[in-house]
Amino acid sequence: MAQRKLHIKKNDTVVVLSGQDRGKQGVVLEVFPKKQRAIVEGVHIVTRHLRPNQAGQGGIVEREGTIHVSNLKKVDA
């Protein structure tokens, strides 16, 4: 798959166009151009179960998941 230039980049403010978080706004935290996906602050929260290790305790953590860039639109400042 050819890598295409994305219309969003890190620190852009975007709005979600489709999915369960439709209409929510947030700041882009990270972009993955090869996968055509991005992580947006406060949008698409997923639950991760972490295994305990020597450094600390495990547990259930909520964090942002990735969203396909076709579902995001840049908001004018």
Secondary structure, DSSP 8 states (H G I E B T S, - for coil): ------S--TT-EEEE-SSTTTT-EEEEEEEETTTTEEEETTSSEEEEEE--BTTB--EEEEEE-EEEGGGEEE---
